[in-house]
Amino acid sequence: MTIRRAGRDDVPAVLGLLDGATEWLVARGQTEQWGTSPHSTSPRRVAQITGFADDGELWVSEAEGRVVGALAVGAAMEYVPAATEPELYVRLLVTERASAGQNIGGELLDHARKLALDAGARVMRVDCFAGGDGALVRYYEAQGFTRDVEFAVPRVNEPDWPGQVLVQRL
């Protein structure tokens, strides 16, 4: 497996990873995290992933010639409290469901840690969906993060989206 900086040509593959993750969640009756619609049909999501690529913040993991994971890093998302010290923020982490159990996410997070240290940041933060059974929060805790603040993103005609910010000192 190799990790490389992604470009615009990789945006469809990253959107495909997100679509696959959503399909997997929906098949398990877990629609609160990302809903039921494909990310690849959302102009907002397409623009976001394209922006990550254009800004040099998007990285992909490849195995056997295909994209199996994606990581976006940069400034904190606008809906979370601002950092109090220099940090690297994990803005996106997604892996191919068919490759589950191969530590792709862990390797991408290791790459993010190296990027943070190379940039002089000693803190890395991430946010994730805090609803459902809490499995995603527990995943990041298993990766060495600790819970920081909870937050909620208001949505129109739907319950607020529950989130958890997690932090890791490097």
KALIN-V292789 format. One record per backbone hydrogen bond with DSSP energy under -1.0 kcal/mol. CO is the residue of the C=O (numbers start at 1). NH is the residue of the N-H. Records with the same first field share a line. If there is no record, write none. Layout:
CO->NH / NH
This chain:
2->62
4->60
7->10
8->11
10->14
11->15
12->16
13->17
14->18
15->19
16->20
17->21
18->22
19->23
20->24
21->25
22->26
23->27
25->30
26->29
31->35
38->41
39->42
42->46
43->47
44->48
45->49
46->50
47->51
48->52
49->53
50->54
51->55
52->57
53->56
57->73
58->6
59->71
60->4
61->68 / 69
62->2
63->66
66->63
68->96
69->61
70->94
71->59
72->91 / 92
74->89
77->80
88->125
89->74
92->72
94->70
96->99
97->100
99->102
103->107
104->108
105->109
106->110
107->111
108->112
109->113
110->114
111->115
112->116
113->117
114->118
115->119
116->121
117->120
122->170
123->88
124->168
125->90
126->166
128->164
131->134
134->138
135->139
136->140
137->141
138->142
139->143
140->145
141->144
146->167
149->165
151->163
153->161
161->153
162->130
163->151
164->128
165->148
166->126
167->146
168->124
